Amino acid sequence: MKKLILLSLSLIVSILTFSQEADLTEQLKKIPEIKQVTKLSTDTLFKGKYLLMVEQPIDHHHPDKGTFTQRVFLSHIGYDQPVVFTTEGYAAWYELMPKYVNELSVLLHANQVTVEHRYFGKSVPDSLQWKYLTVEQAATDHHKVIELLKGIYNDNKWLNTGISKGGQTAIYHRYHFPEDVDMTVGYVCPLNFSFEDPRVYTFLEQVGTEACRRKLLDYQKYMLKNKDTFLPMFRKASEKKQYTYPFNDTAAYEMVILEYPFAFWQWGTIGCDAIPGPNTSDSAAFAHLQEVSPFDYFSKNGIKRLLPFFYQAMTEIGYYGYDLEPYGDLIEAVEDATFMFTIPDEIEISYDYTKMQDVKNWLQSDAERMLFIYGESDPWSATAVEPGNNEKLVKIVKPDGSHRTRIRNLPPDQQKEAYQAIREWLDVELRPFE
């Protein structure tokens, strides 16, 4: 009898789930701007996952200038549950992580919407008109997706969130459309004021211990002084990976060395004790460089893949460069230590700092219900959001944290602070991480 009852209950749940999914599919297909609905496999947290191809104007101010389709991934858990709206800063990660679950979706037992950024991945117009790759145009993309889906999740609590550039994107969305969501969670997201923000240089001069910083610099200088040994190894490794560079091999090698301390502190996966010293073998010293500082970042293919990002960085959202002074005449081939080299000559650019200044002023005055999470040792915390006197924002900096800092890995007291902000602003129950 018990087995029959359990079997019957299981059958009822299956029927209801199937009915709900069928109903959601039909609702999505009735939205004219959604040109394609594809059912996908999903994580066990969700009852269904869908790929939506949403038609977007290339220029929201002049819709007659053409359209493109934007990838949106909807993971459904319940019509009455909150919605976590994730703004990717780049391409969506579906191919690499098809069952990705945002930690906030777990914490809130929430539906999850992930939007691929315009001009990245498969959300690309037939003709790349770069002038329409702006903060405002992308924010309007996100506003439109929310408008479409609020017909289904109208009375739910909504929050937007993103990591790194995705976190920047969430800020800009909220700046342009502050009423779209009930709160924002931005992870390790910078707010830069120049295409070469000097605050990064100051940060790298102070992060960690003096002994560790000295060891980092000594290693860099050793790798630069011994180009006769390491440059041929660099060429061989590049050829093996089929990397070619927009400048000569010496300049490429020097750029990898210059990137090394930023990458070392950003990810925090390697301790100071692992930095090679003068008695380390050549092979071990070079292997360490490959492990920490990405060669592909400066390759032609790497730049091409990230060109939409570099365009945004060099026109609106800013970036960093490299301070050459500590290396003296050891830097021989690098002439411009900014990332302007990533922009092809045929693309016209000029950096306009006014948008980021406007965002900063808004954050320190009118913005509300925004939670920012940073890692203390992450160089991107050098240009982190500063709430100023705005007590309606919460900023948490994890001690010794890296770019991998999340609510899940915060110390207990900081985790409770994050929980408190989310509970207060959304008025919902949480499922705290164990």
Stockholm file with secondary structure:
# STOCKHOLM 1.0

chainA/1-434         MKKLILLSLSLIVSILTFSQEADLTEQLKKIPEIKQVTKLSTDTLFKGKYLLMVEQPIDHHHPDKGTFTQRVFLSHIGYDQPVVFTTEGYAAWYELMPKYVNELSVLLHANQVTVEHRYFGKSVPDSLQWKYLTVEQAATDHHKVIELLKGIYNDNKWLNTGISKGGQTAIYHRYHFPEDVDMTVGYVCPLNFSFEDPRVYTFLEQVGTEACRRKLLDYQKYMLKNKDTFLPMFRKASEKKQYTYPFNDTAAYEMVILEYPFAFWQWGTIGCDAIPGPNTSDSAAFAHLQEVSPFDYFSKNGIKRLLPFFYQAMTEIGYYGYDLEPYGDLIEAVEDATFMFTIPDEIEISYDYTKMQDVKNWLQSDAERMLFIYGESDPWSATAVEPGNNEKLVKIVKPDGSHRTRIRNLPPDQQKEAYQAIREWLDVELRPFE
#=GR chainA/1-434 SS CHHHHHHHHHHHHHHHHHHHHHHHHHHHHTCTTEEEEEEECCCTTCSEEEEEEEEEESSTTCGGGCEEEEEEEEEESCTTSCEEEEECSSSCCTTTCTTCCCHHHHHHTCEEEEECCTTSTTCCCSSCCGGGCSHHHHHHHHHHHHHHHTTTSTTSCEEEEEETHHHHHHHHHHHHCTTSSSEEEEESCBCCSSTTCTHHHHHHTTSSCHHHHHHHHHHHHHHHHTHHHHHHHHHHHHHHHTCCCSSCHHHHHHHHHHHHHHHHHHHCCSCGGGSCCTTSCHHHHHHHHHHHSCSGGGSHHHHHHTHHHHHHIIIIICCCCCCCGGGGGGCCSCCCCSSGGGSCTTSCCCCCTHHHHHHHHHHTTTCCSEEEEEETTCGGGGGBCCCTTCTTEEEEEETTCCTTCCGGGSCHHHHHHHHHHHHHHHCCCCCCCC
#=GC SS_cons         CHHHHHHHHHHHHHHHHHHHHHHHHHHHHTCTTEEEEEEECCCTTCSEEEEEEEEEESSTTCGGGCEEEEEEEEEESCTTSCEEEEECSSSCCTTTCTTCCCHHHHHHTCEEEEECCTTSTTCCCSSCCGGGCSHHHHHHHHHHHHHHHTTTSTTSCEEEEEETHHHHHHHHHHHHCTTSSSEEEEESCBCCSSTTCTHHHHHHTTSSCHHHHHHHHHHHHHHHHTHHHHHHHHHHHHHHHTCCCSSCHHHHHHHHHHHHHHHHHHHCCSCGGGSCCTTSCHHHHHHHHHHHSCSGGGSHHHHHHTHHHHHHIIIIICCCCCCCGGGGGGCCSCCCCSSGGGSCTTSCCCCCTHHHHHHHHHHTTTCCSEEEEEETTCGGGGGBCCCTTCTTEEEEEETTCCTTCCGGGSCHHHHHHHHHHHHHHHCCCCCCCC
//
